[in-house]
Each structure stands twice: as structure tokens, then as C-alpha cells.
Amino acid sequence: MRVLLVGSGGREHALAASLAKSPQLSKLYVAPGNPGIENIATLVPLQADDVQGLVSFASENHIDLIVPGPEAPLVAGLADACIAHGIPCAGPTKAAALLEGSKAFTKEVADAAKIPTARWERFEDEDAALEFVRRRGAPIVVKADGLAAGKGVVVAQSVEEAETAIRHLGMPLVIEECLVGEEVSLFAFCSDEKAVLIGAARDHKRLSDGDKGPNTGGMGAISPPPNFDKTAQEKALDLTVRPMLAEMARRGTPFRGVIFAGLMLTEEGPKLIEYNVRFGDPEAQALLLRLKSDLLPILAGVAEGNLDNAHAEFSDDVAISLVLAAKGYPDEPRKGGIIRDIEKAEALPNVHVFHAGTKKVNNDILANGGRVLTVCAIAPNLHEARNLAYQGAEIIEWDDKIFRSDIGL
């Protein structure tokens, strides 16, 4: 099969590495990709949100399957354009991608499908939103009702913090009760009303140790998370994903793609925080290290609406992903620093380094983003995996690197 993978981050590097192993793969293109991917695929100089460019390239190059990595091209209608040109796409239509594109839409679907979630209200007027949080008090959660690259959510511990979030995020907003418990990320391959479990991970969203600092796109993840085994994951699918798929089909906007359900494990059981319509980053990097099955035919089945023979088998080992970000992230990350000794880190047993915000100038790898590299490791237990990943992170030489020291603790 000839495949076009869309995206340029650590998630896409991990997806490319998994797809490259498939005996069914004849050619892998990645648009736009990154310097780490160019060793295993042909890079295409098209941006991930250039829907027409991507579809034209796919048509001209006889692509058998498009695999979207990030959410933006899906919300922009990449799958719809693929359908119009007869190109299979392993991602949801624009209407179905609204599950990530609008927090309020997700809440409406969850309520209609009787999926447990936080109580919520949507606001288009700043004064009304401010009055609401003053009346309700804190802690309270303020969410931008749209795409925000993982940074549009503020868990406000005080009314003053909520007021600042309202003014900063702008309208429209969703404001909801603050759920208490352990947060996990649940993933499944979905096609129409069928869902096949991928697995689960625990992301670390805050910038600094001890879950301090601002929310980020994610600073690291472990898979599987403790205290959330396969039986619990399947029960959570029945509770929070399969009813959503039935409701989306009932609305005439069936979902095909990877669903990422952010859940809070509360005392009353799992409750939905949000849906994302793709693999998480950095969860994918950890999850895909554990994948034993061939990813390509499963994604082809997603695109074709046929998951009858899909089975995703994962190792029982534990994987960890550790994000190396640039000083100043998430606000103003420093760019241009030279990064050395990635190969030395990857020489460690079962350590993999995925590129994200990098660029190549001559033969140098330079930092070119906020989250720059993801150092990953897989081992029979979390202790060994953590030690390997942190050894790899320390080996990499880069003056501006920052990372959390408590991923997986």
C-alpha cells in the first residue's frame, strides 16, 4: 500500500515508525514530516492543514490511504475532501471531528447519549461567564470552545484565576464543574458503531514537576496507567465511547478514526472530560511502542468502515514518553539551539527518540518549536522504563532543554 501520513510532530514520527514495519507498505510519504522521519519515509513539503494540496498530491501519486496525525486538518475537512476524490482516509469527517472542534458539541452528544460527564454551561458573553464563576466558586474548569492545541483548558483553583482565564481565552467558552480523581486517556479504533480497544495512557499536562505551572500539550506519558487494566478499559469504552458512536450514527454523522477519550476516574466511576479525534501526543509515542500488531491494515479497516478482523495486540510491557521542551515553552520557546547526541541516546537498549519541533540545517539538528523531542523507553516494568528514558534524556546535549523529572511517579 502507498500511504500518506499527515503531520510533523512526535506523534507522527511514532506513527511513521509503526507504519514502516508493515509488510503491506510499499511506499510511505509524510507531509510535512520532520528530520527524524526522513530516514524512514519520503517527506512532502505540504503543511498539514493544506487540504487541497494533500488531496492533489494523493491523487497524483496513487495513494491508497491517508493517515491524519493532528486534529486541525480533520476539523478543516480533510476526510471530506478525500471522500470526494475517492481516497480512503483513516480519520473522521468535518462533522464528526466537531467532537474535538467544539467542547459544547461534545457535551451535547454526551448528554444525549447519557454518558457521565461534568455539569456544564456554554457562554458567548464575558460578563455572563464572569458572573457565573463568581456565583459558583472554585475550583472550576474554563475551556475554550474550539481547537487550542491542548492549551485551551484552565483548571482554576480560585475565582480570580477563573476570571483571568475567561478574559484570556475569549468567547465562546464552556465552563464546567471540576471533577476529582485520576485522569487517564483511553484510545480506540472506531468505524461507524464499532470500537476496537487500543489501550490507555496517563498524560502529564502541566509544565513542571508536581503538576505545577501552565497546561501544555503534554510533557510525558506512561502506558498502561496503573490501576486501569484492560477489563476496566473495556468497561470505560462501553460507558463513554460506544454510546457516543451510536449517537453520532443516529445524527447522520458516523465517526471513523481514532478516538481519544479523556476520562476522570472518580469515586462514582469514569466520567468523560473530552474527546479528541486522533492519537494523543505524547501518549501515542508510548502506546505505539507497545503495539505488536500490524498498524496499517487496522487503519485501512477504519477508513473502509470494516473493523471485523481488526485486533490490536499490545505488549504487557510498560512504555514511557518523556518530552524535551525548549526553555520558554509554552509561551515563547527558544529556537535555534543545536541538539547533539540523539544517536547516543538511541543506542541505549529499548530507547527511542521521536522528533517534533526540530529542523535540519546542513548536518545539524536545531530546536524549532516548543516540544522538541520525545525520549521513549519500554521495559517489563515502569521503574526500568523510567530509568532508561531519563538516561536517554540526560545523554542528549542541548542547552535549552527542559523536562519534568517526575513522569510516571
C-alpha positions as a Python dict, from the first residue, in 0.01 Angstrom:
ca = {
    (1, 'M'): (0, 0, 0),
    (2, 'R'): (107, 355, -71),
    (3, 'V'): (42, 571, 237),
    (4, 'L'): (43, 945, 304),
    (5, 'L'): (82, 1032, 672),
    (6, 'V'): (-8, 1391, 763),
    (7, 'G'): (172, 1586, 1037),
    (8, 'S'): (512, 1681, 1173),
    (9, 'G'): (522, 1606, 1546),
    (10, 'G'): (641, 1332, 1778),
    (11, 'R'): (310, 1151, 1733),
    (12, 'E'): (363, 1141, 1357),
    (13, 'H'): (723, 1019, 1396),
    (14, 'A'): (591, 734, 1614),
    (15, 'L'): (313, 658, 1362),
    (16, 'A'): (565, 659, 1077),
    (17, 'A'): (790, 418, 1266),
    (18, 'S'): (497, 179, 1322),
    (19, 'L'): (372, 201, 964),
    (20, 'A'): (724, 148, 826),
    (21, 'K'): (727, -201, 985),
    (22, 'S'): (422, -320, 788),
    (23, 'P'): (482, -585, 522),
    (24, 'Q'): (182, -436, 339),
    (25, 'L'): (357, -99, 296),
    (26, 'S'): (512, -27, -44),
    (27, 'K'): (573, 350, -5),
    (28, 'L'): (539, 593, 286),
    (29, 'Y'): (511, 968, 235),
    (30, 'V'): (485, 1215, 524),
    (31, 'A'): (367, 1576, 488),
    (32, 'P'): (545, 1779, 606),
    (33, 'G'): (728, 1544, 843),
    (34, 'N'): (1044, 1629, 1035),
    (35, 'P'): (1417, 1547, 1030),
    (36, 'G'): (1367, 1230, 1235),
    (37, 'I'): (1113, 1091, 989),
    (38, 'E'): (1319, 1144, 675),
    (39, 'N'): (1519, 828, 747),
    (40, 'I'): (1210, 606, 713),
    (41, 'A'): (984, 796, 472),
    (42, 'T'): (977, 1045, 186),
    (43, 'L'): (896, 1394, 312),
    (44, 'V'): (648, 1607, 117),
    (45, 'P'): (669, 1990, 152),
    (46, 'L'): (298, 2038, 225),
    (47, 'Q'): (156, 2174, 551),
    (48, 'A'): (-82, 1956, 749),
    (49, 'D'): (-373, 2199, 701),
    (50, 'D'): (-326, 2231, 322),
    (51, 'V'): (-626, 2012, 247),
    (52, 'Q'): (-636, 2072, -129),
    (53, 'G'): (-261, 2028, -162),
    (54, 'L'): (-269, 1699, 27),
    (55, 'V'): (-558, 1559, -175),
    (56, 'S'): (-399, 1665, -505),
    (57, 'F'): (-72, 1500, -404),
    (58, 'A'): (-256, 1182, -303),
    (59, 'S'): (-441, 1169, -636),
    (60, 'E'): (-130, 1230, -843),
    (61, 'N'): (77, 974, -650),
    (62, 'H'): (-184, 697, -634),
    (63, 'I'): (-208, 699, -255),
    (64, 'D'): (-407, 407, -114),
    (65, 'L'): (-458, 552, 235),
    (66, 'I'): (-424, 890, 406),
    (67, 'V'): (-345, 875, 779),
    (68, 'P'): (-411, 1208, 953),
    (69, 'G'): (-198, 1277, 1261),
    (70, 'P'): (-315, 1611, 1409),
    (71, 'E'): (-668, 1741, 1455),
    (72, 'A'): (-651, 2064, 1253),
    (73, 'P'): (-675, 1908, 903),
    (74, 'L'): (-967, 1691, 1016),
    (75, 'V'): (-1160, 1988, 1154),
    (76, 'A'): (-1075, 2165, 825),
    (77, 'G'): (-1239, 1883, 625),
    (78, 'L'): (-952, 1660, 507),
    (79, 'A'): (-1162, 1341, 527),
    (80, 'D'): (-1448, 1505, 335),
    (81, 'A'): (-1209, 1606, 56),
    (82, 'C'): (-1069, 1253, 49),
    (83, 'I'): (-1419, 1107, 18),
    (84, 'A'): (-1494, 1344, -270),
    (85, 'H'): (-1182, 1219, -452),
    (86, 'G'): (-1230, 852, -367),
    (87, 'I'): (-923, 832, -140),
    (88, 'P'): (-954, 625, 181),
    (89, 'C'): (-882, 834, 492),
    (90, 'A'): (-837, 693, 843),
    (91, 'G'): (-998, 992, 1011),
    (92, 'P'): (-1342, 1146, 1071),
    (93, 'T'): (-1534, 1388, 853),
    (94, 'K'): (-1554, 1756, 945),
    (95, 'A'): (-1896, 1699, 1102),
    (96, 'A'): (-1768, 1410, 1316),
    (97, 'A'): (-1443, 1594, 1401),
    (98, 'L'): (-1658, 1854, 1575),
    (99, 'L'): (-1623, 1622, 1875),
    (100, 'E'): (-1283, 1785, 1918),
    (101, 'G'): (-1354, 2109, 1735),
    (102, 'S'): (-1623, 2215, 1984),
    (103, 'K'): (-1634, 2142, 2355),
    (104, 'A'): (-2002, 2234, 2364),
    (105, 'F'): (-2083, 1986, 2083),
    (106, 'T'): (-1912, 1709, 2279),
    (107, 'K'): (-2116, 1794, 2585),
    (108, 'E'): (-2439, 1792, 2384),
    (109, 'V'): (-2355, 1449, 2239),
    (110, 'A'): (-2258, 1314, 2582),
    (111, 'D'): (-2582, 1437, 2736),
    (112, 'A'): (-2789, 1289, 2450),
    (113, 'A'): (-2608, 955, 2482),
    (114, 'K'): (-2632, 956, 2862),
    (115, 'I'): (-2254, 948, 2902),
    (116, 'P'): (-2142, 1059, 3251),
    (117, 'T'): (-1964, 1394, 3235),
    (118, 'A'): (-1923, 1714, 3434),
    (119, 'R'): (-2213, 1959, 3462),
    (120, 'W'): (-2153, 2244, 3219),
    (121, 'E'): (-2273, 2565, 3057),
    (122, 'R'): (-2169, 2746, 2738),
    (123, 'F'): (-2111, 3123, 2726),
    (124, 'E'): (-2078, 3378, 2448),
    (125, 'D'): (-2087, 3681, 2676),
    (126, 'E'): (-1791, 3760, 2902),
    (127, 'D'): (-1996, 3934, 3171),
    (128, 'A'): (-2231, 3636, 3198),
    (129, 'A'): (-1934, 3399, 3226),
    (130, 'L'): (-1774, 3612, 3498),
    (131, 'E'): (-2100, 3631, 3692),
    (132, 'F'): (-2138, 3251, 3665),
    (133, 'V'): (-1797, 3170, 3817),
    (134, 'R'): (-1844, 3428, 4093),
    (135, 'R'): (-2171, 3260, 4182),
    (136, 'R'): (-2042, 2902, 4154),
    (137, 'G'): (-1699, 2950, 4312),
    (138, 'A'): (-1383, 2746, 4262),
    (139, 'P'): (-1233, 2506, 4174),
    (140, 'I'): (-1394, 2531, 3832),
    (141, 'V'): (-1285, 2447, 3476),
    (142, 'V'): (-1278, 2703, 3194),
    (143, 'K'): (-1245, 2573, 2836),
    (144, 'A'): (-1212, 2748, 2502),
    (145, 'D'): (-1491, 2614, 2279),
    (146, 'G'): (-1257, 2531, 1992),
    (147, 'L'): (-914, 2398, 1898),
    (148, 'A'): (-632, 2526, 2117),
    (149, 'A'): (-353, 2269, 2066),
    (150, 'G'): (-405, 2126, 2413),
    (151, 'K'): (-368, 2465, 2582),
    (152, 'G'): (-729, 2587, 2590),
    (153, 'V'): (-822, 2448, 2931),
    (154, 'V'): (-769, 2615, 3270),
    (155, 'V'): (-847, 2428, 3591),
    (156, 'A'): (-898, 2735, 3807),
    (157, 'Q'): (-830, 2689, 4179),
    (158, 'S'): (-972, 3033, 4264),
    (159, 'V'): (-1239, 3266, 4129),
    (160, 'E'): (-967, 3516, 4039),
    (161, 'E'): (-786, 3251, 3831),
    (162, 'A'): (-1115, 3166, 3656),
    (163, 'E'): (-1178, 3533, 3579),
    (164, 'T'): (-830, 3566, 3428),
    (165, 'A'): (-890, 3254, 3216),
    (166, 'I'): (-1221, 3389, 3088),
    (167, 'R'): (-1060, 3715, 2977),
    (168, 'H'): (-756, 3538, 2828),
    (169, 'L'): (-935, 3258, 2639),
    (170, 'G'): (-1211, 3475, 2499),
    (171, 'M'): (-1555, 3372, 2378),
    (172, 'P'): (-1717, 3127, 2328),
    (173, 'L'): (-1638, 2926, 2641),
    (174, 'V'): (-1756, 2615, 2818),
    (175, 'I'): (-1742, 2634, 3199),
    (176, 'E'): (-1791, 2315, 3395),
    (177, 'E'): (-1761, 2160, 3737),
    (178, 'C'): (-1418, 2035, 3841),
    (179, 'L'): (-1409, 1656, 3851),
    (180, 'V'): (-1190, 1494, 4115),
    (181, 'G'): (-995, 1173, 4063),
    (182, 'E'): (-721, 1026, 3846),
    (183, 'E'): (-710, 1129, 3481),
    (184, 'V'): (-648, 873, 3207),
    (185, 'S'): (-651, 872, 2827),
    (186, 'L'): (-847, 592, 2658),
    (187, 'F'): (-796, 511, 2288),
    (188, 'A'): (-994, 306, 2037),
    (189, 'F'): (-1007, 243, 1663),
    (190, 'C'): (-1360, 332, 1556),
    (191, 'S'): (-1564, 280, 1245),
    (192, 'D'): (-1932, 375, 1248),
    (193, 'E'): (-2072, 197, 1557),
    (194, 'K'): (-1783, -45, 1615),
    (195, 'A'): (-1495, 30, 1853),
    (196, 'V'): (-1180, -179, 1898),
    (197, 'L'): (-977, -107, 2210),
    (198, 'I'): (-626, 30, 2156),
    (199, 'G'): (-537, 88, 2519),
    (200, 'A'): (-480, 360, 2773),
    (201, 'A'): (-214, 601, 2890),
    (202, 'R'): (-167, 866, 3156),
    (203, 'D'): (-54, 1206, 3034),
    (204, 'H'): (120, 1473, 3241),
    (205, 'K'): (-21, 1803, 3119),
    (206, 'R'): (142, 2059, 3347),
    (207, 'L'): (477, 2208, 3257),
    (208, 'S'): (662, 2147, 3583),
    (209, 'D'): (722, 1880, 3846),
    (210, 'G'): (443, 1813, 4090),
    (211, 'D'): (183, 1913, 3829),
    (212, 'K'): (273, 2279, 3868),
    (213, 'G'): (276, 2551, 3606),
    (214, 'P'): (61, 2606, 3298),
    (215, 'N'): (-117, 2338, 3098),
    (216, 'T'): (79, 2226, 2793),
    (217, 'G'): (26, 1992, 2501),
    (218, 'G'): (168, 1724, 2732),
    (219, 'M'): (508, 1672, 2897),
    (220, 'G'): (512, 1295, 2914),
    (221, 'A'): (300, 982, 2942),
    (222, 'I'): (304, 624, 3063),
    (223, 'S'): (118, 326, 2915),
    (224, 'P'): (-59, 138, 3055),
    (225, 'P'): (-156, 352, 3355),
    (226, 'P'): (-160, 183, 3696),
    (227, 'N'): (-500, 80, 3834),
    (228, 'F'): (-672, 86, 3494),
    (229, 'D'): (-637, -262, 3344),
    (230, 'K'): (-781, -399, 3020),
    (231, 'T'): (-1109, -503, 3184),
    (232, 'A'): (-1156, -150, 3321),
    (233, 'Q'): (-1065, -5, 2982),
    (234, 'E'): (-1330, -216, 2804),
    (235, 'K'): (-1592, -114, 3062),
    (236, 'A'): (-1497, 250, 3006),
    (237, 'L'): (-1538, 201, 2628),
    (238, 'D'): (-1890, 68, 2689),
    (239, 'L'): (-1967, 367, 2908),
    (240, 'T'): (-1806, 658, 2723),
    (241, 'V'): (-1725, 565, 2361),
    (242, 'R'): (-1973, 314, 2218),
    (243, 'P'): (-2280, 521, 2319),
    (244, 'M'): (-2116, 824, 2152),
    (245, 'L'): (-2066, 626, 1830),
    (246, 'A'): (-2433, 522, 1832),
    (247, 'E'): (-2543, 883, 1889),
    (248, 'M'): (-2317, 1012, 1608),
    (249, 'A'): (-2459, 749, 1372),
    (250, 'R'): (-2813, 844, 1478),
    (251, 'R'): (-2733, 1207, 1385),
    (252, 'G'): (-2616, 1101, 1039),
    (253, 'T'): (-2251, 1188, 1112),
    (254, 'P'): (-2090, 850, 1185),
    (255, 'F'): (-1738, 852, 1326),
    (256, 'R'): (-1442, 677, 1162),
    (257, 'G'): (-1096, 722, 1307),
    (258, 'V'): (-908, 702, 1633),
    (259, 'I'): (-1099, 831, 1932),
    (260, 'F'): (-913, 957, 2236),
    (261, 'A'): (-1142, 988, 2536),
    (262, 'G'): (-1002, 1189, 2823),
    (263, 'L'): (-1152, 1039, 3138),
    (264, 'M'): (-1154, 1118, 3508),
    (265, 'L'): (-1170, 811, 3731),
    (266, 'T'): (-1395, 949, 4004),
    (267, 'E'): (-1541, 779, 4309),
    (268, 'E'): (-1864, 734, 4107),
    (269, 'G'): (-1676, 573, 3817),
    (270, 'P'): (-1524, 705, 3491),
    (271, 'K'): (-1654, 1039, 3366),
    (272, 'L'): (-1583, 1197, 3030),
    (273, 'I'): (-1366, 1509, 3026),
    (274, 'E'): (-1335, 1548, 2648),
    (275, 'Y'): (-1293, 1369, 2317),
    (276, 'N'): (-1006, 1410, 2076),
    (277, 'V'): (-1039, 1269, 1726),
    (278, 'R'): (-683, 1135, 1688),
    (279, 'F'): (-397, 981, 1879),
    (280, 'G'): (-265, 1191, 2166),
    (281, 'D'): (82, 1338, 2177),
    (282, 'P'): (284, 1222, 2377),
    (283, 'E'): (52, 926, 2454),
    (284, 'A'): (89, 782, 2102),
    (285, 'Q'): (466, 758, 2140),
    (286, 'A'): (426, 535, 2446),
    (287, 'L'): (126, 337, 2317),
    (288, 'L'): (278, 256, 1979),
    (289, 'L'): (598, 121, 2136),
    (290, 'R'): (378, -149, 2291),
    (291, 'L'): (192, -234, 1967),
    (292, 'K'): (264, -587, 1842),
    (293, 'S'): (4, -593, 1561),
    (294, 'D'): (45, -451, 1210),
    (295, 'L'): (-96, -98, 1229),
    (296, 'L'): (-152, -49, 856),
    (297, 'P'): (-437, -297, 791),
    (298, 'I'): (-618, -175, 1104),
    (299, 'L'): (-609, 187, 981),
    (300, 'A'): (-718, 70, 635),
    (301, 'G'): (-1014, -103, 801),
    (302, 'V'): (-1101, 219, 985),
    (303, 'A'): (-1108, 407, 654),
    (304, 'E'): (-1311, 138, 478),
    (305, 'G'): (-1566, 102, 757),
    (306, 'N'): (-1466, -257, 831),
    (307, 'L'): (-1313, -345, 1167),
    (308, 'D'): (-1448, -701, 1177),
    (309, 'N'): (-1099, -851, 1156),
    (310, 'A'): (-918, -576, 1342),
    (311, 'H'): (-732, -682, 1651),
    (312, 'A'): (-480, -460, 1821),
    (313, 'E'): (-241, -670, 2029),
    (314, 'F'): (-16, -489, 2274),
    (315, 'S'): (280, -597, 2481),
    (316, 'D'): (235, -625, 2858),
    (317, 'D'): (549, -416, 2898),
    (318, 'V'): (535, -58, 3026),
    (319, 'A'): (631, 231, 2800),
    (320, 'I'): (711, 588, 2894),
    (321, 'S'): (739, 900, 2681),
    (322, 'L'): (934, 1199, 2813),
    (323, 'V'): (905, 1533, 2634),
    (324, 'L'): (1212, 1753, 2599),
    (325, 'A'): (1082, 2107, 2554),
    (326, 'A'): (1260, 2436, 2490),
    (327, 'K'): (1312, 2695, 2763),
    (328, 'G'): (1027, 2943, 2746),
    (329, 'Y'): (768, 2682, 2646),
    (330, 'P'): (469, 2711, 2622),
    (331, 'D'): (474, 3089, 2576),
    (332, 'E'): (794, 3179, 2390),
    (333, 'P'): (1013, 2873, 2336),
    (334, 'R'): (1376, 2939, 2242),
    (335, 'K'): (1454, 2825, 1890),
    (336, 'G'): (1777, 2764, 1704),
    (337, 'G'): (1978, 2572, 1964),
    (338, 'I'): (2191, 2286, 1833),
    (339, 'I'): (2093, 1940, 1958),
    (340, 'R'): (2359, 1669, 1981),
    (341, 'D'): (2392, 1302, 2076),
    (342, 'I'): (2042, 1183, 1983),
    (343, 'E'): (2207, 873, 1833),
    (344, 'K'): (2388, 804, 2162),
    (345, 'A'): (2057, 813, 2348),
    (346, 'E'): (1902, 573, 2098),
    (347, 'A'): (2195, 335, 2144),
    (348, 'L'): (2056, 255, 2489),
    (349, 'P'): (1850, -68, 2491),
    (350, 'N'): (1481, -13, 2406),
    (351, 'V'): (1516, 366, 2391),
    (352, 'H'): (1362, 558, 2101),
    (353, 'V'): (1380, 931, 2032),
    (354, 'F'): (1099, 1086, 1829),
    (355, 'H'): (1143, 1429, 1672),
    (356, 'A'): (876, 1701, 1695),
    (357, 'G'): (992, 2064, 1688),
    (358, 'T'): (1321, 2015, 1503),
    (359, 'K'): (1474, 2127, 1176),
    (360, 'K'): (1789, 2028, 991),
    (361, 'V'): (2042, 2288, 878),
    (362, 'N'): (2338, 2136, 696),
    (363, 'N'): (2404, 1835, 919),
    (364, 'D'): (2291, 1996, 1245),
    (365, 'I'): (1961, 1929, 1421),
    (366, 'L'): (1820, 2253, 1562),
    (367, 'A'): (1534, 2322, 1802),
    (368, 'N'): (1242, 2471, 1610),
    (369, 'G'): (940, 2452, 1838),
    (370, 'G'): (809, 2419, 2191),
    (371, 'R'): (801, 2044, 2241),
    (372, 'V'): (1114, 1943, 2053),
    (373, 'L'): (1188, 1574, 2118),
    (374, 'T'): (1019, 1281, 2292),
    (375, 'V'): (1250, 1030, 2457),
    (376, 'C'): (1074, 698, 2500),
    (377, 'A'): (1159, 364, 2656),
    (378, 'I'): (987, 28, 2701),
    (379, 'A'): (1066, -230, 2969),
    (380, 'P'): (899, -505, 3173),
    (381, 'N'): (815, -256, 3449),
    (382, 'L'): (775, 117, 3499),
    (383, 'H'): (1088, 153, 3713),
    (384, 'E'): (1312, 16, 3437),
    (385, 'A'): (1135, 214, 3165),
    (386, 'R'): (1172, 538, 3363),
    (387, 'N'): (1540, 480, 3425),
    (388, 'L'): (1608, 418, 3056),
    (389, 'A'): (1410, 721, 2936),
    (390, 'Y'): (1579, 954, 3183),
    (391, 'Q'): (1922, 817, 3093),
    (392, 'G'): (1843, 897, 2730),
    (393, 'A'): (1724, 1247, 2817),
    (394, 'E'): (2042, 1322, 3008),
    (395, 'I'): (2265, 1200, 2724),
    (396, 'I'): (2113, 1442, 2472),
    (397, 'E'): (2313, 1767, 2465),
    (398, 'W'): (2107, 2083, 2415),
    (399, 'D'): (2150, 2400, 2617),
    (400, 'D'): (1782, 2496, 2617),
    (401, 'K'): (1624, 2162, 2707),
    (402, 'I'): (1375, 2138, 2991),
    (403, 'F'): (1183, 1832, 3107),
    (404, 'R'): (993, 1706, 3406),
    (405, 'S'): (1173, 1472, 3645),
    (406, 'D'): (856, 1304, 3776),
    (407, 'I'): (688, 1148, 3471),
    (408, 'G'): (538, 819, 3581),
    (409, 'L'): (570, 883, 3955),
}
